[in-house]
């Protein structure tokens, strides 16, 4: 599957944003404004001014909406959610070539909040996955106790774990040990 660079970055942002959700004994990865500033800086999200508590709350709401898209039972349901998300952001497509990046499209309106920026650009990246017939690539890790989000970009759509080095290896080692124990008697 060929994914343009800016769409790939937006999909990475969606996944990492969703994976800031507090679960189990993990704190909220967007627990305060410094965490939001770090997220914005980590992804070099452009045109973001001064952030406040209202931005933090709005980004958490967008995060929850992305989570709903990943949990959608089918592409039609996901499409409806994405349409609402993108429409609420006041999408205004614009060609741009800033910060050393070649031409790409920004979907957020000038002066948009960081939440609107994420909803527009990342929502459009998710829309492209639906258009390409690839809704099933929006997944959650199948490792017990994990559930982290990821986009399966494997050739045969067979990826099951968020990270093969951690979750995948852990389960493979556990299965190996169980087989050895059973064989030993």
Buried (B, 14 or more C-beta within 10 A) or exposed (E): EEBEEBBBBBBBBBBBBBBBBEEEEEEBBBEEEEBBBEBBEEBEBBBBEEBEEEBBEBBBEBBEBBBBBBEBEEBEBBBEBBEBBBEBBBBEEEEEEEEEEEEBEBBBBEEBBBBBBBBBBBBBBBBBBBEEEBBEBBBBBBBEEBBBBBBBEEEEEEBBBBBEEBBBEBBEEEEEEEEEEEEEE
